[in-house]
Amino acid sequence: AVRSFAGDTVSRTLDAETTAGLYKIARDNGCTLYMVLLAAYSMLLARLSGQEDIIIGSPIAGRPHKDLEPVIGMFVNTLAVRTHPTENKCFSDFLREVRQTALEAFEHQD
């Protein structure tokens, strides 16, 4: 086997009905669409990898201080969000865990 670091992109467009359903799941669980998609992606990675400890890096705006807002330039950090999807967990319970983890991660991003 030859190690390769070549990547690729997969793009999908969701129809209006699916998008509305995702927003409904978010509303019903007091989450954002980001949290729902993060939980779903985490579960997908867990299923594909067979692991129950998943860390996903998410780009975030790196302007933690008010005085940096008028500064021109790109300020981006990567926030690592660790999740623990298990087979015996229902999605709504896992989504609540991801919500709490994401809120704490954003709060302590520095």
C-alpha positions as CSV (number, residue, x, y, z in Angstrom):
1,A,0.0,0.0,0.0
2,V,1.2,3.5,-0.8
3,R,0.2,6.3,1.6
4,S,-1.5,9.1,-0.1
5,F,-2.8,12.4,1.2
6,A,-4.9,13.1,-1.8
7,G,-8.4,14.3,-0.9
8,D,-11.6,14.9,-2.6
9,T,-14.9,16.7,-2.2
10,V,-18.4,15.4,-2.0
11,S,-21.2,17.8,-2.6
12,R,-24.9,17.2,-2.0
13,T,-28.0,19.4,-2.3
14,L,-30.9,18.8,0.0
15,D,-34.4,19.3,-1.1
16,A,-36.7,21.7,0.7
17,E,-38.6,18.9,2.5
18,T,-35.4,17.4,3.9
19,T,-34.1,20.8,4.9
20,A,-37.4,21.6,6.7
21,G,-37.2,18.3,8.5
22,L,-33.7,19.0,9.7
23,Y,-34.8,22.4,11.0
24,K,-37.7,20.8,12.8
25,I,-35.4,18.4,14.5
26,A,-33.2,21.3,15.6
27,R,-36.2,23.3,16.9
28,D,-37.7,20.3,18.7
29,N,-34.4,19.7,20.5
30,G,-33.4,23.3,21.2
31,C,-30.5,23.1,18.8
32,T,-29.1,24.8,15.8
33,L,-28.9,23.2,12.3
34,Y,-25.1,23.1,12.8
35,M,-25.6,20.9,15.9
36,V,-27.9,18.5,14.1
37,L,-25.6,18.2,11.1
38,L,-22.6,17.8,13.5
39,A,-24.3,14.9,15.3
40,A,-25.4,13.2,12.0
41,Y,-21.8,13.5,10.6
42,S,-20.4,12.2,13.8
43,M,-22.7,9.2,13.7
44,L,-21.8,8.6,10.1
45,L,-18.0,8.7,10.9
46,A,-18.5,6.3,13.8
47,R,-20.4,3.8,11.7
48,L,-17.9,3.9,8.9
49,S,-14.8,3.7,11.2
50,G,-16.2,1.4,13.9
51,Q,-15.0,3.9,16.6
52,E,-17.0,5.5,19.4
53,D,-14.7,8.4,20.0
54,I,-15.0,11.0,17.2
55,I,-13.3,14.4,17.0
56,I,-14.4,16.8,14.3
57,G,-12.6,20.0,13.5
58,S,-14.9,22.9,12.6
59,P,-13.6,26.3,11.4
60,I,-14.7,29.2,13.5
61,A,-14.2,33.0,13.4
62,G,-11.1,33.8,15.3
63,R,-12.0,37.3,16.6
64,P,-12.5,36.7,20.3
65,H,-12.0,40.3,21.3
66,K,-14.1,43.3,20.3
67,D,-11.1,45.3,19.3
68,L,-10.3,42.8,16.5
69,E,-13.6,43.4,14.7
70,P,-12.5,46.3,12.6
71,V,-9.1,44.7,11.7
72,I,-8.9,43.6,8.1
73,G,-7.7,40.0,7.5
74,M,-8.6,36.4,7.9
75,F,-9.0,35.3,11.5
76,V,-9.9,31.6,11.5
77,N,-9.4,29.0,14.1
78,T,-10.3,25.3,14.2
79,L,-12.5,24.2,17.0
80,A,-12.1,20.5,17.9
81,V,-15.4,19.0,19.0
82,R,-15.2,15.5,20.6
83,T,-18.3,13.3,20.5
84,H,-19.1,9.8,21.6
85,P,-21.7,8.2,19.4
86,T,-22.6,4.6,20.4
87,E,-24.8,2.2,18.7
88,N,-27.3,1.9,21.6
89,K,-27.9,5.7,21.9
90,C,-31.0,7.1,20.2
91,F,-30.4,10.2,18.1
92,S,-32.3,12.6,20.3
93,D,-30.2,11.7,23.3
94,F,-27.0,11.9,21.3
95,L,-28.1,15.3,19.8
96,R,-28.5,16.7,23.4
97,E,-25.0,15.5,24.2
98,V,-23.6,17.2,21.0
99,R,-25.5,20.4,21.8
100,Q,-24.0,20.6,25.3
101,T,-20.5,19.7,24.0
102,A,-20.7,22.3,21.2
103,L,-21.9,25.0,23.5
104,E,-19.1,24.3,25.9
105,A,-16.6,24.1,23.1
106,F,-17.6,27.5,21.7
107,E,-17.6,29.0,25.3
108,H,-14.1,27.8,25.9
109,Q,-12.6,28.2,22.4
110,D,-9.7,30.3,23.6
